[in-house]
Amino acid sequence: MDDVERYCPEAFWHLAQPLLPPHPERHQGGGRRRTDDRAMLAAIMYVLGSGCSWRTLPGSFPVHWRTAHRRFTEWVELGVMAALHQATLDVLGLAAQTDWSRANIDSTHAVRARGGPDRAQPSRPGQARFQPK
C-alpha cells in the first residue's frame, strides 16, 4: 500500500471529492499540469496527522511540500477543510463510530497580554524599562 492509499483511502476520497473546488481553467494549455487532488489530500492529511512541518513531507508522496501547503491554504480559505471535517464527523456519527470519551473542548481565546513599561512615562536611554514595586 502506498502513502496515497494509506492517508487517503478510497472511502475517504469519495467523501472528500465532491467538496473540492473545480480545477482552474488552463487557457491555451499553458502552465504545469495540476497535481492530483487525491495525492495532495493524502499529503495534507499526513502533515496534519503527524504534526511534521511542510518541509519534511516524505519523498514517498508524489507532491512538493510547497504545492501541498499552497493547496491546503487555498482549501482552508474556501472552507473545504471545515466541510470535510464536518462530513467526516457526520459519517462517523451515523455509523456510531464517534468516541466522545476522547473528545477535547478548547476554550482558549485571544486576550491581549499587557506587559512592559507604562506608556505614560517615556523611557530614556539607559533607564530600566521595568522597575518592580
Backbone as a chain_set.jsonl record, in Angstrom:
{"seq": "MDDVERYCPEAFWHLAQPLLPPHPERHQGGGRRRTDDRAMLAAIMYVLGSGCSWRTLPGSFPVHWRTAHRRFTEWVELGVMAALHQATLDVLGLAAQTDWSRANIDSTHAVRARGGPDRAQPSRPGQARFQPK", "coords": {"N": [[0.851, -1.18, 0.0], [0.663, 2.14, -0.942], [1.621, 5.5, 0.149], [-0.352, 7.354, -0.583], [-2.733, 5.862, -0.763], [-2.814, 4.965, 1.857], [-3.094, 7.289, 3.478], [-5.22, 8.556, 2.312], [-7.677, 6.829, 1.943], [-9.918, 4.932, -0.19], [-12.685, 5.221, 0.59], [-12.603, 7.591, 2.098], [-11.715, 9.343, 0.134], [-13.909, 9.327, -1.611], [-15.711, 10.658, -0.023], [-14.488, 13.159, 0.231], [-14.042, 14.128, -2.381], [-16.391, 15.37, -3.724], [-16.447, 17.767, -2.335], [-14.318, 19.303, -3.055], [-13.02, 22.149, -4.821], [-13.611, 23.046, -8.3], [-11.103, 22.488, -10.829], [-8.971, 25.154, -11.799], [-9.303, 26.797, -14.945], [-7.102, 26.163, -17.625], [-5.849, 28.284, -19.786], [-5.241, 28.083, -23.218], [-3.688, 25.865, -22.856], [-1.424, 26.347, -21.337], [1.154, 26.458, -18.757], [1.898, 24.357, -15.874], [0.826, 20.956, -15.389], [-1.846, 20.318, -13.194], [-1.362, 19.117, -9.904], [-2.416, 15.95, -8.75], [-5.461, 15.813, -6.997], [-6.131, 13.87, -5.075], [-3.667, 12.79, -4.262], [-2.629, 15.102, -3.232], [-4.403, 15.639, -1.103], [-3.871, 13.403, 0.474], [-1.195, 13.934, 1.215], [-1.576, 16.287, 2.683], [-3.192, 15.312, 4.772], [-1.344, 13.622, 5.94], [0.582, 15.451, 6.946], [-1.016, 16.93, 8.733], [-1.827, 14.899, 10.479], [0.568, 13.787, 11.459], [1.982, 15.907, 12.468], [4.3, 16.941, 11.496], [6.528, 19.297, 9.872], [5.79, 21.213, 6.904], [7.949, 21.21, 5.181], [9.244, 18.831, 5.741], [7.857, 16.825, 4.541], [7.556, 13.529, 3.494], [9.433, 12.042, 0.789], [8.045, 10.013, -0.413], [5.539, 10.782, -1.08], [3.878, 11.926, -3.966], [4.102, 14.729, -4.355], [5.068, 18.171, -4.106], [6.274, 19.886, -1.25], [5.747, 22.652, -1.054], [3.65, 23.012, -2.862], [1.724, 21.41, -1.655], [1.317, 22.824, 0.751], [0.385, 25.27, -0.287], [-1.983, 24.418, -1.565], [-3.385, 23.439, 0.665], [-3.737, 25.838, 2.117], [-5.331, 27.235, 0.292], [-7.609, 25.559, 0.245], [-8.435, 25.748, 2.901], [-9.146, 28.463, 3.066], [-11.297, 28.458, 1.292], [-13.101, 26.975, 2.686], [-13.146, 24.256, 2.466], [-11.733, 22.378, 4.039], [-12.983, 22.605, 6.54], [-15.564, 21.79, 5.842], [-15.004, 19.18, 5.053], [-14.149, 18.096, 7.472], [-16.541, 18.295, 8.966], [-18.194, 16.637, 7.403], [-16.895, 14.19, 7.721], [-17.242, 13.788, 10.487], [-20.041, 13.577, 10.482], [-20.471, 11.193, 9.012], [-19.144, 9.325, 10.644], [-20.649, 9.66, 12.971], [-23.194, 8.748, 12.161], [-22.607, 6.09, 11.809], [-22.169, 5.329, 14.363], [-19.547, 5.511, 15.311], [-18.134, 7.414, 16.64], [-16.054, 8.288, 19.204], [-16.707, 9.767, 21.947], [-15.473, 9.933, 24.378], [-12.905, 10.575, 23.95], [-12.91, 13.139, 23.109], [-12.095, 16.626, 22.864], [-12.461, 19.76, 24.255], [-11.785, 22.973, 23.405], [-11.248, 25.89, 25.008], [-9.865, 28.204, 24.743], [-9.11, 31.63, 24.174], [-8.394, 34.741, 22.543], [-6.606, 37.027, 24.38], [-5.311, 40.084, 25.087], [-2.102, 40.468, 26.268], [-0.81, 42.468, 28.725], [2.14, 44.025, 29.136], [5.46, 45.066, 30.024], [6.752, 48.47, 30.009], [4.986, 51.28, 31.49], [3.124, 53.161, 29.317], [2.701, 55.858, 29.663], [4.92, 57.056, 30.727], [7.709, 58.072, 29.187], [10.631, 56.29, 28.233], [14.112, 56.7, 28.94], [17.266, 56.495, 27.307], [19.288, 53.986, 28.69], [17.861, 53.867, 31.021], [16.108, 51.729, 33.21], [13.525, 49.731, 31.911], [11.487, 48.454, 33.204], [10.499, 48.553, 36.446], [10.337, 46.882, 39.418], [7.829, 47.08, 41.998]], "CA": [[0.0, 0.0, 0.0], [1.481, 3.354, -0.964], [1.2, 6.532, 1.109], [-1.6, 7.998, -1.012], [-3.835, 4.979, -0.354], [-2.81, 4.861, 3.313], [-3.575, 8.517, 4.111], [-6.47, 8.959, 1.676], [-8.291, 5.603, 1.444], [-10.992, 5.096, -1.179], [-13.913, 5.737, 1.208], [-12.359, 8.992, 2.457], [-11.636, 10.081, -1.118], [-15.282, 9.502, -2.108], [-16.326, 11.672, 0.832], [-13.835, 14.444, 0.017], [-14.03, 14.555, -3.782], [-17.408, 16.364, -4.091], [-16.249, 19.012, -1.602], [-13.186, 20.034, -3.622], [-13.395, 23.097, -5.871], [-13.182, 22.622, -9.642], [-9.771, 22.937, -11.223], [-9.0, 26.372, -12.606], [-9.134, 26.55, -16.374], [-5.785, 26.498, -18.17], [-6.051, 28.871, -21.1], [-4.293, 27.73, -24.279], [-2.86, 24.734, -22.455], [-0.169, 26.79, -20.727], [1.408, 26.141, -17.36], [2.119, 22.955, -15.498], [-0.349, 20.157, -15.089], [-2.215, 20.395, -11.776], [-1.072, 17.911, -9.132], [-3.603, 15.167, -8.436], [-6.091, 16.211, -5.741], [-6.096, 12.793, -4.083], [-2.309, 12.755, -3.725], [-2.474, 16.317, -2.434], [-5.158, 15.436, 0.138], [-3.12, 12.428, 1.283], [-0.035, 14.628, 1.789], [-2.093, 17.208, 3.698], [-3.617, 14.512, 5.911], [-0.123, 13.147, 6.605], [1.167, 16.561, 7.717], [-1.916, 17.242, 9.845], [-1.849, 13.778, 11.419], [1.873, 13.518, 12.067], [2.489, 17.105, 13.117], [5.582, 17.349, 10.921], [6.466, 20.547, 9.116], [5.55, 21.0, 5.473], [9.236, 20.949, 4.528], [9.704, 17.454, 5.992], [6.946, 15.873, 3.902], [8.401, 12.476, 2.905], [9.518, 11.934, -0.666], [7.171, 8.958, -0.925], [4.343, 11.428, -1.612], [4.22, 12.483, -5.278], [3.781, 16.155, -4.363], [6.082, 19.028, -3.497], [5.74, 20.437, 0.002], [5.196, 23.997, -1.274], [2.356, 22.85, -3.509], [0.805, 20.895, -0.632], [0.982, 23.928, 1.657], [-0.434, 26.225, -1.036], [-3.32, 23.84, -1.759], [-4.018, 23.423, 1.977], [-4.156, 27.209, 2.4], [-6.456, 27.516, -0.617], [-8.784, 24.805, 0.683], [-8.894, 26.312, 4.173], [-9.813, 29.727, 2.757], [-12.558, 28.159, 0.611], [-13.968, 26.231, 3.596], [-13.144, 22.829, 2.115], [-11.27, 21.563, 5.156], [-14.044, 22.604, 7.56], [-16.646, 20.955, 5.321], [-14.538, 17.789, 5.101], [-14.18, 17.702, 8.882], [-17.944, 18.096, 9.334], [-18.697, 15.452, 6.685], [-16.306, 13.021, 8.376], [-17.955, 13.608, 11.753], [-21.396, 13.111, 10.172], [-20.407, 9.772, 8.631], [-18.791, 8.557, 11.84], [-21.789, 9.721, 13.884], [-24.241, 7.849, 11.662], [-22.152, 4.708, 11.995], [-21.906, 5.17, 15.799], [-18.112, 5.285, 15.442], [-17.506, 8.551, 17.297], [-15.716, 8.007, 20.592], [-16.735, 11.067, 22.604], [-14.623, 9.938, 25.561], [-11.616, 11.118, 23.528], [-13.132, 14.485, 22.582], [-11.425, 17.699, 23.584], [-13.075, 21.062, 24.042], [-10.774, 24.017, 23.569], [-11.94, 27.122, 25.377], [-8.94, 29.324, 24.731], [-9.478, 32.77, 23.348], [-7.327, 35.735, 22.495], [-6.628, 38.104, 25.36], [-4.069, 40.821, 24.967], [-1.278, 40.487, 27.477], [-0.206, 43.779, 28.958], [3.431, 43.871, 29.783], [6.413, 46.112, 29.704], [6.65, 49.741, 30.743], [3.779, 52.084, 31.385], [3.307, 54.021, 28.156], [2.581, 57.261, 30.045], [6.237, 57.573, 31.071], [8.683, 57.69, 28.159], [11.897, 55.805, 28.795], [15.324, 57.344, 28.463], [18.321, 55.501, 27.086], [19.99, 53.57, 29.889], [16.932, 53.726, 32.146], [15.426, 50.425, 33.239], [12.182, 49.864, 31.367], [10.525, 47.933, 34.147], [11.022, 48.589, 37.808], [9.376, 46.264, 40.342], [7.359, 47.922, 43.098]], "C": [[0.896, 1.243, 0.0], [0.881, 4.408, -0.034], [-0.108, 7.213, 0.714], [-2.794, 7.157, -0.564], [-3.93, 4.878, 1.167], [-3.448, 6.094, 3.962], [-4.817, 9.1, 3.457], [-7.121, 7.706, 1.083], [-9.497, 5.917, 0.555], [-12.257, 5.703, -0.575], [-13.767, 7.211, 1.59], [-12.311, 9.861, 1.205], [-13.035, 10.325, -1.69], [-16.041, 10.534, -1.284], [-15.781, 13.063, 0.494], [-14.013, 14.984, -1.399], [-15.123, 15.565, -4.14], [-17.239, 17.713, -3.402], [-15.15, 19.886, -2.201], [-13.647, 20.979, -4.723], [-12.957, 22.585, -7.238], [-11.802, 23.18, -9.966], [-9.894, 24.228, -12.019], [-8.701, 26.043, -14.066], [-7.747, 26.993, -16.815], [-5.99, 27.0, -19.589], [-4.909, 28.503, -22.037], [-3.311, 26.647, -23.852], [-1.553, 25.106, -21.778], [-0.038, 26.36, -19.281], [1.628, 24.667, -17.126], [0.794, 22.253, -15.246], [-0.597, 20.189, -13.584], [-1.936, 19.057, -11.09], [-2.384, 17.244, -8.716], [-4.151, 15.53, -7.061], [-6.024, 15.12, -4.677], [-4.709, 12.684, -3.454], [-2.074, 13.97, -2.828], [-3.185, 16.168, -1.093], [-4.436, 14.448, 1.047], [-1.914, 13.091, 1.95], [-0.475, 15.578, 2.895], [-2.507, 16.437, 4.942], [-2.408, 13.953, 6.664], [0.453, 14.243, 7.494], [0.296, 16.878, 8.923], [-1.9, 16.145, 10.905], [-0.539, 13.56, 12.141], [2.411, 14.719, 12.843], [3.837, 17.552, 12.583], [5.427, 18.681, 10.197], [6.242, 20.22, 7.642], [6.84, 20.623, 4.768], [9.714, 19.51, 4.701], [8.717, 16.416, 5.465], [7.792, 14.809, 3.198], [8.347, 12.458, 1.381], [8.645, 10.85, -1.254], [5.836, 9.518, -1.41], [4.715, 12.089, -2.939], [3.857, 13.961, -5.41], [4.938, 16.918, -3.735], [5.468, 19.692, -2.275], [5.149, 21.829, -0.189], [3.812, 23.932, -1.913], [1.325, 22.342, -2.508], [0.374, 22.004, 0.322], [0.079, 24.945, 0.96], [-1.864, 25.708, -1.226], [-4.075, 23.777, -0.446], [-4.545, 24.813, 2.322], [-5.358, 27.588, 1.553], [-7.723, 26.823, -0.132], [-9.315, 25.301, 2.016], [-9.68, 27.597, 3.911], [-11.17, 29.517, 2.085], [-13.531, 27.378, 1.493], [-14.019, 24.74, 3.33], [-12.755, 21.969, 3.31], [-12.311, 21.511, 6.275], [-15.203, 21.718, 7.117], [-16.262, 19.478, 5.356], [-14.544, 17.263, 6.537], [-15.619, 17.409, 9.319], [-18.52, 16.85, 8.666], [-18.155, 14.168, 7.317], [-17.0, 12.741, 9.7], [-19.373, 13.09, 11.528], [-21.411, 11.621, 9.841], [-20.099, 8.905, 9.85], [-19.935, 8.547, 12.85], [-22.911, 8.789, 13.456], [-23.881, 6.38, 11.862], [-21.862, 4.394, 13.456], [-20.439, 4.849, 16.051], [-17.384, 6.452, 16.111], [-17.3, 8.227, 18.765], [-15.609, 9.339, 21.333], [-15.918, 11.094, 23.892], [-13.238, 10.497, 25.24], [-11.745, 12.519, 22.96], [-12.446, 15.516, 23.464], [-12.125, 19.004, 23.251], [-12.028, 22.112, 24.362], [-11.487, 25.327, 23.848], [-10.999, 28.319, 25.406], [-9.481, 30.433, 23.853], [-8.384, 33.822, 23.463], [-7.573, 36.825, 23.53], [-5.284, 38.801, 25.264], [-3.34, 40.843, 26.302], [-0.634, 41.856, 27.594], [1.101, 43.558, 29.703], [4.339, 45.02, 29.408], [6.134, 47.396, 30.456], [5.287, 50.396, 30.567], [4.018, 53.09, 30.267], [3.22, 55.507, 28.494], [3.935, 57.873, 30.35], [7.235, 57.127, 29.999], [9.997, 57.251, 28.811], [13.05, 56.584, 28.189], [16.358, 56.255, 28.215], [19.068, 55.22, 28.385], [19.091, 53.398, 31.103], [16.272, 52.347, 32.07], [13.994, 50.609, 32.783], [11.132, 49.397, 32.352], [11.161, 47.938, 35.523], [9.995, 47.98, 38.741], [9.045, 47.201, 41.484], [7.843, 47.436, 44.418]], "O": [[1.782, 1.375, 0.845], [-0.216, 4.236, 0.497], [-0.887, 7.606, 1.582], [-3.767, 7.698, -0.038], [-5.026, 4.72, 1.705], [-4.25, 5.963, 4.887], [-5.41, 10.04, 3.987], [-7.124, 7.53, -0.135], [-10.017, 7.032, 0.561], [-12.844, 6.609, -1.167], [-14.704, 7.991, 1.422], [-12.808, 10.988, 1.211], [-13.314, 11.411, -2.198], [-16.925, 11.213, -1.807], [-16.536, 14.035, 0.474], [-14.122, 16.196, -1.582], [-14.817, 16.551, -4.811], [-17.825, 18.704, -3.838], [-15.061, 21.073, -1.89], [-14.562, 20.652, -5.478], [-12.032, 21.777, -7.328], [-11.395, 24.215, -9.438], [-10.814, 24.382, -12.822], [-7.94, 25.124, -14.368], [-7.273, 28.062, -16.429], [-6.274, 26.215, -20.494], [-3.738, 28.607, -21.669], [-2.227, 26.526, -24.423], [-0.662, 24.266, -21.656], [-1.014, 25.947, -18.656], [1.555, 23.846, -18.041], [-0.216, 22.882, -14.933], [0.343, 20.096, -12.795], [-2.24, 17.996, -11.636], [-3.349, 17.926, -8.369], [-3.411, 15.555, -6.078], [-5.875, 15.424, -3.493], [-4.591, 12.506, -2.241], [-1.407, 13.876, -1.798], [-2.631, 16.532, -0.056], [-4.395, 14.641, 2.262], [-1.64, 12.838, 3.123], [0.182, 15.667, 3.933], [-2.205, 16.862, 6.057], [-2.444, 13.825, 7.888], [0.776, 13.999, 8.657], [0.813, 17.075, 10.022], [-1.953, 16.436, 12.1], [-0.531, 13.187, 13.314], [3.206, 14.558, 13.769], [4.459, 18.448, 13.153], [4.309, 19.13, 9.945], [6.477, 19.097, 7.196], [6.828, 19.801, 3.851], [10.505, 19.02, 3.895], [8.739, 15.261, 5.892], [8.656, 15.149, 2.389], [7.338, 12.818, 0.775], [8.508, 10.767, -2.474], [5.078, 8.815, -2.077], [5.754, 12.743, -3.032], [3.365, 14.393, -6.452], [5.692, 16.372, -2.931], [4.281, 20.02, -2.268], [4.149, 22.162, 0.447], [2.914, 24.694, -1.555], [0.18, 22.794, -2.512], [-0.805, 22.11, 0.661], [-0.886, 25.428, 1.554], [-2.831, 26.454, -1.071], [-5.279, 24.031, -0.42], [-5.683, 24.948, 2.773], [-6.303, 28.2, 2.053], [-8.793, 27.432, -0.101], [-10.524, 25.278, 2.242], [-10.757, 27.794, 4.474], [-12.091, 30.308, 2.287], [-14.67, 27.141, 1.09], [-14.847, 24.034, 3.906], [-13.383, 20.942, 3.565], [-12.495, 20.462, 6.893], [-15.763, 20.977, 7.926], [-17.097, 18.624, 5.653], [-14.906, 16.111, 6.779], [-15.88, 16.394, 9.964], [-19.255, 16.092, 9.298], [-18.876, 13.177, 7.432], [-17.314, 11.59, 10.007], [-19.857, 12.258, 12.295], [-22.262, 10.879, 10.33], [-20.731, 7.869, 10.055], [-20.166, 7.537, 13.514], [-23.513, 8.115, 14.291], [-24.756, 5.537, 12.059], [-21.362, 3.312, 13.766], [-20.117, 4.017, 16.899], [-16.154, 6.477, 16.145], [-18.253, 7.929, 19.485], [-14.548, 9.964, 21.345], [-15.688, 12.168, 24.447], [-12.483, 10.851, 26.145], [-10.789, 13.041, 22.385], [-12.245, 15.299, 24.659], [-12.352, 19.309, 22.08], [-11.459, 22.132, 25.454], [-12.247, 25.816, 23.012], [-11.307, 29.336, 26.027], [-10.222, 30.186, 22.902], [-7.557, 33.784, 24.374], [-8.627, 37.461, 23.543], [-4.237, 38.16, 25.353], [-3.911, 41.2, 27.332], [0.009, 42.336, 26.66], [1.126, 42.964, 30.781], [3.999, 45.846, 28.562], [5.372, 47.41, 31.423], [4.546, 50.104, 29.628], [5.024, 53.798, 30.28], [3.629, 56.339, 27.685], [4.095, 59.089, 30.246], [7.569, 55.946, 29.912], [10.405, 57.803, 29.833], [12.965, 57.066, 27.059], [16.319, 55.203, 28.854], [19.437, 56.153, 29.098], [19.519, 52.84, 32.113], [15.925, 51.871, 30.989], [13.317, 51.54, 33.219], [10.004, 49.891, 32.339], [12.241, 47.384, 35.723], [8.886, 48.502, 38.853], [9.872, 48.017, 41.892], [7.534, 48.036, 45.447]]}, "num_chains": 1, "name": "protein.A"}
